[in-house]
Every structure is written in structure tokens, then in C-alpha cells.
Amino acid sequence: MRIIENLNDGLPIFDALSNQLRIDILQLLIKNHSMNMNNIADTLGIPKSTLTPHIKKLLQAGLIDVSLSFETRGTQKICRLAEDKLIVNIMPEILAQTIYETELDAGQYTECNVLPTCGLATREKVIGDAFDDPRFFFLAERFNASIIWFTQGYVEYAIPNMLSPAQKPVELQIFLELCSEAPGVISYYPSDISFIVNKINLGYWTSPGELFDRRGRYTPAWWFQNFPQYGIMKVLTVNDTGTYLDGLLLSPVTIRELNLEQNSAVTLRLEIPKTAKNIGGLTLFGKNFGDYPSGVRFRILCAAEHE
């Protein structure tokens, strides 16, 4: 995911997306996850010499990655998507003049109540001497965890609310890399993950399943191949018009209903409730796992100070 805060900074991306052939290339990579350049050219019915400058343009814009694969047929250039979301903030100066940002790793929750299958791990090792023991979620070592998973229950995070009495919050943004937690290796395993901020339920997202078809960009090499490797970046936004998930309306809850001005902390609960239609668990990726070098990120955007 990339957030474009300044339109001039986004010019290479806008240029790369202005050509139908490059859009066709991206759609092929969305469908197939990765392809070598010969296959892309054959599928599109174009010479490789025609494809090469378009691949270069997408690479320069940071929309794809290109790596070398050494095979019996020779060296192949493998193309993959580098971004799954682009967010363009057209009017950042008008929307807010002050931004408070906080980031927590996956294990830095303040409360939890989870059911197996479950576990957590740092970049170096699994925490505890066995899997599926909820007691390990209370070990002090959990603060170093960069990945957690559980089938049912919740974890809750809290950040300090740094708003001054004169500041008005206009938007809350939360960034999370998530997928399901399936028993065994199951790609399609839907799970309804609820988002609760300051004890107000904002709605839920149905994760399609576990993602283990490739290793995450930041997932350590020792991590088990039959465990989730990366997640899907979700962007939760609450403002004066409602709550949005990836830019689509999730619920009518507005930022005023969160009462940020009256609370010394902002809490986020991620929950798989027992009443959910799809109880498929939750895997949360932190700073050293998955496709993004970040944990749970909070942003509070404020308007100009007022009397």
C-alpha cells in the first residue's frame, strides 16, 4: 500500500497508469500473482521488445517488482505486483493541519482473550514451547511479537490520545495487515473480523482465507511454509461522514461518536466473536512479517485549533 500525500509525488504512478497496455499487464499479475516476461508477452500477443519499456515504466513507478529466476531453460525475469493499494490524499492541507501518528507491533496489545488455534512469534522464534496455548499471550515476551494468530476471541490495542483541548479531530485512520487463521493449509477460509474503536463496533471485514502461496516480503526465512506468509493491507477510516474500509462505506459511525476529545486513550479491538457467521480466525502481521514493514498504525488528523 502506498499513500500519495502530494500530487506531484504521484506523477510517476499516474503516468504508469495512463496506458491501457500497462493496465493489462497489472491485471495479468493480479490474476496470476507472478509471471515471467515471456509469458506476459505471449498472453498479450505482443513482442517482448514492445513489452520491455512498459515493464520498465511500471518498475520505475514502484508498481511491480522484477526478479531473476534461474531455470533449466535459462534465466527468466519474474514480475510481481509491488503494491495492492494506492491512496491519493488530494487535499491534505485543507483536511488537517496536525497529524498524530503511532505504531504498535502485533504483540503490543493491552488486553486479550483468545482461543486455539493460536500463537505468536518474534522475528527470531515462536514464543512459548508449544502452539495453541492461550497462556503464552500473557508472557512479557509478547511485546516483541511481530505476528499473532487465533481462532476466536480478541486482542485490544491502546494508544495515547495526544489531542489538546483546542484541537478538533476530523479523521482517524488505522492500517492493518490481516488474513484468516485456518487449521492446516486452506486458502479459502472466510473469517469475519470485527473492528471496535473506543468500545464502538465499526463493522467487520470478511477475510477470504490464509495467504501462503509465496513468502511475504518481510517474513523471515525460518517461518513455516504451511503457515500464513502475508496478509491483506486494510485501511480503516472514520470521519464526519462515516466509517470506511479501503475507501468503501462500512458503517454510518462518525468520528464524533468515538468521543476522542473525552478519552485519554484510543482503543482498537480486533475480534472474532462467537456470533460471527464466518469464524475463520485472525492472523495479524507486524513489523517483521508479511508484505509491509509496519505494525498497527494509527493516524489522528486534526483541524486548525479553535477557540
C-alpha positions as CSV (number, residue, x, y, z in Angstrom):
1,M,0.0,0.0,0.0
2,R,1.2,3.5,-0.8
3,I,-0.3,6.8,0.3
4,I,0.3,9.7,-2.0
5,E,0.2,12.9,0.1
6,N,1.3,15.2,-2.7
7,L,0.0,15.1,-6.3
8,N,3.5,15.9,-7.7
9,D,5.0,12.9,-5.9
10,G,2.4,10.7,-7.6
11,L,3.3,11.8,-11.2
12,P,5.3,8.6,-12.0
13,I,2.4,6.4,-10.9
14,F,-0.2,8.4,-12.7
15,D,1.9,8.3,-15.9
16,A,2.4,4.5,-15.5
17,L,-1.4,4.0,-15.1
18,S,-2.2,6.2,-18.1
19,N,-1.6,3.4,-20.7
20,Q,-4.0,0.6,-21.4
21,L,-1.3,-1.9,-22.1
22,R,0.3,-1.3,-18.7
23,I,-3.1,-1.7,-17.1
24,D,-3.4,-5.0,-18.9
25,I,-0.1,-6.1,-17.5
26,L,-1.2,-5.2,-14.0
27,Q,-4.4,-7.1,-14.4
28,L,-2.5,-10.2,-15.5
29,L,-0.3,-10.0,-12.4
30,I,-3.4,-9.6,-10.2
31,K,-4.8,-12.7,-11.7
32,N,-1.7,-14.9,-11.8
33,H,0.3,-13.4,-8.8
34,S,3.6,-13.6,-10.8
35,M,4.6,-14.2,-14.5
36,N,7.8,-14.2,-16.4
37,M,8.1,-11.6,-19.2
38,N,7.9,-14.2,-22.0
39,N,4.5,-15.4,-20.7
40,I,3.3,-11.8,-20.3
41,A,4.3,-11.0,-23.9
42,D,2.7,-14.2,-25.3
43,T,-0.5,-13.7,-23.3
44,L,-0.9,-10.1,-24.6
45,G,0.2,-11.1,-28.1
46,I,3.0,-8.6,-28.3
47,P,6.7,-8.9,-29.0
48,K,9.0,-8.9,-25.9
49,S,10.7,-5.8,-27.3
50,T,7.4,-4.0,-27.1
51,L,6.7,-5.2,-23.6
52,T,10.2,-4.2,-22.1
53,P,9.7,-0.4,-21.9
54,H,6.2,-0.9,-20.3
55,I,7.7,-3.2,-17.7
56,K,10.4,-0.6,-17.1
57,K,7.8,2.2,-16.6
58,L,5.9,0.1,-14.1
59,L,9.1,-0.8,-12.3
60,Q,10.2,2.8,-12.1
61,A,6.8,3.8,-10.6
62,G,7.2,1.1,-7.9
63,L,4.1,-0.8,-9.0
64,I,5.8,-4.0,-9.8
65,D,8.9,-5.9,-8.7
66,V,11.2,-7.8,-11.1
67,S,13.5,-10.6,-10.0
68,L,15.7,-13.2,-11.8
69,S,14.8,-16.9,-11.7
70,F,17.5,-19.4,-12.8
71,E,15.8,-22.3,-14.6
72,T,16.8,-25.1,-16.9
73,R,15.6,-23.0,-19.9
74,G,17.8,-20.1,-18.8
75,T,17.4,-17.0,-16.8
76,Q,13.8,-15.7,-16.5
77,K,12.7,-12.3,-15.4
78,I,9.7,-12.8,-13.0
79,C,7.3,-9.9,-12.5
80,R,5.1,-9.4,-9.4
81,L,2.9,-6.7,-8.0
82,A,4.7,-4.4,-5.6
83,E,1.5,-2.6,-4.3
84,D,-2.0,-3.8,-3.5
85,K,-3.5,-0.3,-2.8
86,L,-2.9,3.3,-3.8
87,I,-4.4,6.0,-1.7
88,V,-4.3,9.6,-3.1
89,N,-4.9,12.4,-0.5
90,I,-5.8,15.2,-2.8
91,M,-6.3,17.9,-0.1
92,P,-4.1,17.1,2.9
93,E,-3.5,20.7,3.8
94,I,-7.3,21.5,3.9
95,L,-8.3,18.4,5.6
96,A,-5.9,18.7,8.6
97,Q,-3.1,20.8,9.8
98,T,-1.8,18.4,12.5
99,I,-1.3,14.7,12.4
100,Y,-0.6,12.4,15.4
101,E,0.9,9.1,14.4
102,T,1.5,6.0,16.5
103,E,2.6,2.5,15.5
104,L,2.4,-0.7,17.6
105,D,3.8,-4.1,16.8
106,A,1.5,-7.1,16.7
107,G,2.3,-8.2,20.3
108,Q,1.9,-4.8,21.9
109,Y,-1.8,-5.2,22.9
110,T,-3.2,-4.2,26.3
111,E,-5.9,-6.9,26.6
112,C,-6.7,-10.3,25.1
113,N,-8.9,-13.3,25.3
114,V,-8.2,-15.8,22.6
115,L,-9.0,-19.4,21.8
116,P,-6.9,-22.0,19.9
117,T,-5.6,-22.5,17.3
118,C,-3.4,-19.6,18.5
119,G,0.2,-18.4,18.9
120,L,2.6,-15.6,18.4
121,A,6.2,-15.2,17.3
122,T,9.1,-12.7,17.1
123,R,11.3,-12.3,14.1
124,E,13.6,-14.9,15.6
125,K,11.3,-17.6,17.1
126,V,7.9,-18.8,18.2
127,I,7.0,-17.5,21.8
128,G,6.4,-20.4,24.2
129,D,7.3,-24.0,24.0
130,A,4.2,-25.2,22.1
131,F,1.4,-24.0,19.8
132,D,-2.2,-23.4,20.7
133,D,-1.7,-22.3,24.4
134,P,-3.5,-19.0,25.1
135,R,-1.4,-18.5,28.3
136,F,1.6,-17.5,26.1
137,F,-0.4,-14.4,25.1
138,F,0.3,-13.1,28.6
139,L,4.1,-13.6,28.6
140,A,6.2,-10.4,28.8
141,E,8.0,-11.6,25.7
142,R,4.8,-11.0,23.7
143,F,5.8,-7.3,23.4
144,N,8.4,-8.4,20.9
145,A,5.9,-10.4,18.8
146,S,5.6,-9.4,15.1
147,I,2.9,-11.9,14.3
148,I,-0.1,-13.2,16.3
149,W,-2.9,-15.6,15.3
150,F,-6.0,-17.0,17.0
151,T,-9.3,-18.7,16.0
152,Q,-11.8,-16.8,18.2
153,G,-11.7,-14.0,20.8
154,Y,-10.0,-10.6,20.7
155,V,-6.9,-8.5,21.2
156,E,-7.1,-4.9,22.1
157,Y,-4.6,-2.1,21.5
158,A,-4.4,1.3,23.1
159,I,-2.5,4.5,22.1
160,P,-2.3,7.8,24.0
161,N,-4.7,10.4,22.8
162,M,-2.4,13.5,22.3
163,L,-5.1,15.9,21.3
164,S,-5.1,19.2,23.1
165,P,-8.4,20.7,24.3
166,A,-8.4,23.2,21.4
167,Q,-8.0,20.6,18.7
168,K,-10.8,19.0,16.8
169,P,-10.2,15.5,15.3
170,V,-11.5,15.3,11.8
171,E,-10.3,11.8,10.8
172,L,-9.0,8.6,12.4
173,Q,-7.0,6.2,10.1
174,I,-5.9,2.7,11.1
175,F,-3.7,0.5,9.0
176,L,-3.6,-3.3,9.5
177,E,-2.2,-6.3,7.6
178,L,-4.6,-9.2,8.1
179,C,-5.8,-12.6,6.9
180,S,-7.6,-15.6,8.4
181,E,-6.3,-18.4,10.6
182,A,-7.2,-21.8,9.2
183,P,-6.4,-25.2,10.7
184,G,-3.9,-26.6,8.3
185,V,-3.3,-25.3,4.8
186,I,-6.6,-23.9,3.5
187,S,-6.5,-21.0,1.1
188,Y,-10.3,-20.4,1.1
189,Y,-11.3,-20.0,4.8
190,P,-13.5,-16.9,5.3
191,S,-13.5,-15.1,8.6
192,D,-15.5,-12.1,9.9
193,I,-13.0,-9.8,11.6
194,S,-14.7,-7.0,13.7
195,F,-13.2,-3.6,14.3
196,I,-14.2,-1.9,17.6
197,V,-12.8,1.5,18.5
198,N,-13.4,3.1,21.9
199,K,-15.9,0.3,22.5
200,I,-18.0,1.2,19.4
201,N,-18.4,-1.5,16.8
202,L,-17.5,0.0,13.4
203,G,-18.3,-3.1,11.4
204,Y,-16.4,-6.2,10.1
205,W,-14.4,-7.3,7.1
206,T,-14.6,-10.9,5.8
207,S,-11.1,-12.1,5.2
208,P,-11.1,-14.6,2.2
209,G,-8.6,-17.0,3.8
210,E,-4.9,-17.7,4.5
211,L,-2.3,-16.4,2.2
212,F,0.7,-18.8,1.8
213,D,1.3,-19.1,-2.0
214,R,4.6,-17.2,-1.6
215,R,6.7,-15.9,1.2
216,G,5.9,-12.4,2.5
217,R,8.4,-9.7,1.6
218,Y,9.5,-9.3,5.2
219,T,8.6,-12.8,6.5
220,P,11.8,-14.4,7.9
221,A,13.2,-17.4,6.1
222,W,12.7,-19.8,9.1
223,W,9.0,-19.3,9.1
224,F,6.9,-22.4,8.5
225,Q,5.8,-22.8,4.9
226,N,2.3,-24.1,5.8
227,F,1.6,-21.0,8.0
228,P,0.3,-17.7,6.7
229,Q,3.0,-15.8,4.9
230,Y,1.5,-12.4,4.3
231,G,-1.8,-10.6,4.7
232,I,-4.0,-8.0,3.0
233,M,-3.5,-4.4,4.0
234,K,-6.8,-2.9,5.3
235,V,-7.3,0.8,5.8
236,L,-9.9,1.8,8.3
237,T,-11.0,5.5,8.1
238,V,-13.5,7.3,10.4
239,N,-14.5,10.9,9.7
240,D,-17.5,13.2,9.8
241,T,-19.4,11.2,7.1
242,G,-19.0,7.7,8.4
243,T,-16.6,4.7,8.7
244,Y,-14.9,3.4,5.5
245,L,-12.8,0.3,4.8
246,D,-10.4,0.8,1.9
247,G,-12.5,3.8,0.8
248,L,-15.8,2.0,0.8
249,L,-18.6,2.8,3.4
250,L,-18.5,0.2,6.2
251,S,-20.9,1.8,8.6
252,P,-22.6,5.2,9.5
253,V,-20.5,5.6,12.7
254,T,-18.8,9.0,12.6
255,I,-15.7,10.3,14.4
256,R,-17.8,12.4,16.7
257,E,-19.4,9.2,18.1
258,L,-15.9,7.9,19.1
259,N,-15.7,10.8,21.6
260,L,-11.9,11.2,21.1
261,E,-11.9,14.5,22.9
262,Q,-13.2,12.9,26.1
263,N,-10.8,9.9,26.2
264,S,-7.1,9.8,27.3
265,A,-6.5,6.8,25.0
266,V,-7.8,5.4,21.7
267,T,-8.5,1.7,21.8
268,L,-8.8,-0.7,18.9
269,R,-10.2,-4.2,19.4
270,L,-9.8,-6.8,16.7
271,E,-12.3,-9.6,17.4
272,I,-13.7,-12.8,16.0
273,P,-16.9,-13.0,18.0
274,K,-18.7,-16.3,18.7
275,T,-21.8,-14.9,17.0
276,A,-19.9,-14.3,13.7
277,K,-21.2,-16.1,10.6
278,N,-17.7,-17.0,9.5
279,I,-15.4,-17.9,12.4
280,G,-12.2,-18.4,10.5
281,G,-9.7,-16.8,12.9
282,L,-7.3,-13.9,12.5
283,T,-3.6,-13.5,11.7
284,L,-2.1,-10.1,12.3
285,F,1.2,-9.2,10.7
286,G,3.6,-6.8,12.4
287,K,6.8,-5.0,11.6
288,N,8.9,-8.1,10.7
289,F,6.3,-10.3,9.0
290,G,4.2,-10.1,5.9
291,D,4.4,-7.7,3.0
292,Y,4.8,-4.4,4.9
293,P,7.5,-3.2,7.3
294,S,4.9,-1.9,9.8
295,G,2.7,-2.9,12.6
296,V,-0.7,-1.5,13.6
297,R,-0.6,2.2,12.6
298,F,-2.8,4.9,13.9
299,R,-3.2,8.4,12.5
300,I,-5.4,11.1,14.0
301,L,-5.9,14.1,11.7
302,C,-6.9,17.4,13.3
303,A,-8.3,20.6,12.0
304,A,-6.9,24.0,12.9
305,E,-7.1,25.0,16.6
306,H,-10.3,26.8,17.5
307,E,-11.5,28.8,20.4
